[in-house]
Amino acid sequence: MDDRFFERPILNSPYAYPARHWELDEQGQPTQRIIEARRTAQFITPIPRPKKTKRRAGQERLVFDEGAGISTAQ
């Protein structure tokens, strides 16, 4: 098997536009073919939306009794 990928894994200059890349198969392994185009972005993970915080309607308020301790509004 030809190991050109492992002999020279970096194809582009760090100072120039990336013009070519190694082709990868479905498992992400190199196929030893050089593609003369920029690689498409396939590994971008979407950012999940934040969970909306809602006030609970059934929550009771605490009222301090005079000397008797803590109790509910009832």
C-alpha positions, -999 to 999 in steps of 0.1 A, spaced: 0 0 0 12 35 -9 18 56 22 20 91 6 -3 105 32 20 95 61 51 107 43 37 142 36 5 148 56 6 186 52 0 198 16 -6 235 19 15 264 31 5 280 64 6 314 47 -15 307 16 -51 298 9 -57 260 13 -60 248 -22 -59 210 -19 -65 183 7 -63 145 11 -95 127 2 -110 107 32 -133 77 30 -165 72 51 -145 62 82 -123 92 79 -92 73 67 -71 88 38 -76 72 4 -42 84 -9 -58 108 -34 -52 145 -34 -82 167 -42 -74 200 -58 -100 220 -39 -106 232 -4 -122 207 20 -159 213 28 -168 219 64 -186 187 75 -178 186 112 -196 217 125 -218 210 155 -248 233 158 -251 253 190 -283 242 209 -308 269 217 -310 280 253 -338 266 274 -365 291 281 -370 298 317 -407 302 327 -421 311 361 -441 283 377 -477 294 383 -483 270 412 -455 282 435 -466 295 469 -450 324 487 -436 321 521 -449 344 548 -432 349 581 -455 345 612 -448 366 642 -428 342 664 -446 311 652 -420 303 624 -424 300 587 -457 291 571 -474 295 537 -499 322 528 -527 300 539 
